[in-house]
Amino acid sequence: MLDFKNRDFTSYKFLQLCEAISGTYPTVTMAEYMEKQHPTRFILMRHDVDRIPERALGIARIEQELGIRSTYYFRMIKSVFKSEIIRQIKDMGHEIGYHYETLSDANGDYEKALDLFRSNLEKIREVCEVKTVCMHGRPLSKYDNRELWKNHDFKDFGIIGEAYLSVGDDLNYFSDTGRTWGCKNSLRDCIPGKTEQVFAETTDELIELIERKELNNLYILTHPERWPTSALGWGIYYSTDLSVNFGKKILMKSRGKNPKIHIRSNNTLSVTVDIEDWYHIPSVCGSSFSTYKNVSEFFKKWNERYDYLSEPTKRTLDLLDEFNITATFFVVADVAEHYPGLIESIAERGHEIACHGADHTCVLDPKTKEPLTTVEEFEATTRKAKKLLEKISGQEVVGYRAPNAAVTGWMLDSLEKIGFMYDSSVSVNSLYNKSDSLLKDVSSSPYHPAPGSLEPTEYRDFVEFPWAYYDMGIKIPAYGGPTLRFLGSHLISKGLKQSLNRGHTVFYFHPIDISHEKFPSVGNRRPLYWCVKGKMVEKKLRCVFNGLKNVKKVPLKNQVNNYYNVGY
């Protein structure tokens, strides 16, 4: 059964959006923006009334109750141009504008289009004042209605601005066209010449961006018909949008349209690499269900080839050089003993060396949440691993990642005591939780964990760098590793871009993810664990890196100082 109230693009979700806006930013109309009658930080709200004007009236009432003032652009077709509805919306304090499409109506005849524009404008001005106009996209028309102003001037009609042509790059534009707040389903719905856009997929993501107050000026467009008050209306428009979006993709391809919109974010990404071999995974060594108790027992009993790590690590280093990425390598300390020169080769390429445990033994049973070692044992082995990695790499090792990402609050206390500055083990997602915390107030952004906990606190000289996730109603891991192998690079990329809008975020993978060789068949508790790897995963990695070329990438040690000596 459809859970209508929790679906995106409903009147309930629009109310949540408006509540977020009214609590964080002042709003301005298009005319106020054009006349520069606005504060430094604001949200410009615009509604294109293409169909169902009654729904626009309902949206206008929601906004009025919350103190939001918007601009409503009405088409002049009979089913939309309802004088009484327009007057009611105007009387609520909203601006009314003309949603023109006359070049399409006139089949490209500019003089006929201009005459039609003049007569329609006069008609709507009989109902209320009109200062600004906005083109209607008409995706099936080959004419862009904004081209009417190539050889004419809308100011000759007493118009002070056009909703696309008269706005500047100071605005961060979000449109609900195609049931998303990006631009992938838009033929013409974009600000001409603007090549950067902040990413948002769902309304919840847009609300999160608004509540963080990191953007100065937001320009938000909605189409009221897309925000129904009933499950039936939602289903109808959901189906309609799916069909229209499919048609738009065909038109985009046929017209050669491929808008080059870049993700704009001041936030940074840390690419991290876990240096461990096939036998380090929990089904083989170091967990409550592994074949061997630990790596020491593995090497006592294993007499065959073990090194499947060195070759893909070399290719990983070359891949990072190719994309000009300086990464953080979380190294299992026993690699120093069994892979001579490997850690040195990583450090010599300029990458950060961090600690991934002494031998990848899990400290916590992720199912029972019971500790598998004592605090004293953990501190002793981790201190020894830290010193070994520092001696070999010639670097101070300040970062830690828990083996198998099984992490607890008390572990972080011990890490801080030993001399680490940060941890990067926490994964917020709806599929599993390997920690001993609910992670209720944790997202993908860095934070200061409270002593003895993984939940955030106001301030502490220790930082947690959680991993990326993609929120699509449920939270899907988007950090790499097994999710990179088993899920598509497209979903991973969307999750990384979404997480970048929350703040600095973390991506990771293993060199053995791109190994071309078949690993020994040990650890039957996870027989499908390595069924996807090699060239296929390397191709996915390249897709992810190509999609993030414009994002600044920094090792975690370079980022950690941003979170010291400041409040959370």
Buried (B, 14 or more C-beta within 10 A) or exposed (E): EEEBEEBBBBBBBBBEBBBBBBEBBBBBBBBBBBBEEBEEEBBBBBBBBBBBBEBBBBBBEBBBEBEBBBBBBBBBEEEBBBEEBBEBBBEBBBBBBBBBBBBBBBEEBBEBBBEBBEEBBEEBBEBBEBBBBBBBBBBEBEBBBBEBBEEBEBEEBEBBBBBBBBBEEEBBBBBBBBBBBBBBBBBBBBBEEBEBBBBBBBBBBBBBBBEEEBBEBBBBBBBBBBBBBEBEBBBEBBEBBEEBBEEBBEBBEEEEEEBEBEBBBEBBBBBBBBBBBBBBBBBBBBBEEBBBEBBBBBBEEBEEEBEBBBBBBBBBBEBBEEBEBBBBBBBBBBBBEBBEEBBBBBBEBEBBBBBBBBBBBBBBBBEEBEBBBEBEEBBBBBBEBBBBBBEBBEBEBBBBBBBBBBBBBBBBBBBBEBEBBBBBBBBBBEEEBBBBBEBEEBBBBBBBBBEEBBBBBEEBEBBBBBBBBBBBEEBBBBBBBBBBBEBEBEBBBBBBBBBBBBBBBBBBBBBBBBBEEEBEEBBEEEEEBBEBBBEEBBEBBBBBBEBBEEBEBBBBBBBBEEBBEEEE
